[in-house]
Amino acid sequence: MRIRRILGLALAAATLAGVSAVGAGAAASSPNISRDDCTAAGGQVVARPYAGYVCSLPDGTTQTIT
């Protein structure tokens, strides 16, 4: 019975750690940018079929246009 309780606590802790990691990953994703900010940063607004517009920056990264 004690082993079952310990395993349950370990599973609960692992689940909470996984949820925390997912939340941190979402917060670390690249933010959206406006068209004006894109051109001011030297980027180019690019239309993608079925995906809307993105900003292609000179360093090779892309960000979603808001």
Secondary structure by P-SEA (a helix, b strand, c coil): caaaaaaaaaaaaaaaaaaaaaaaaaaacbbbbcaaaaaaabbbbbbcccccbbbbccccbbbbcc
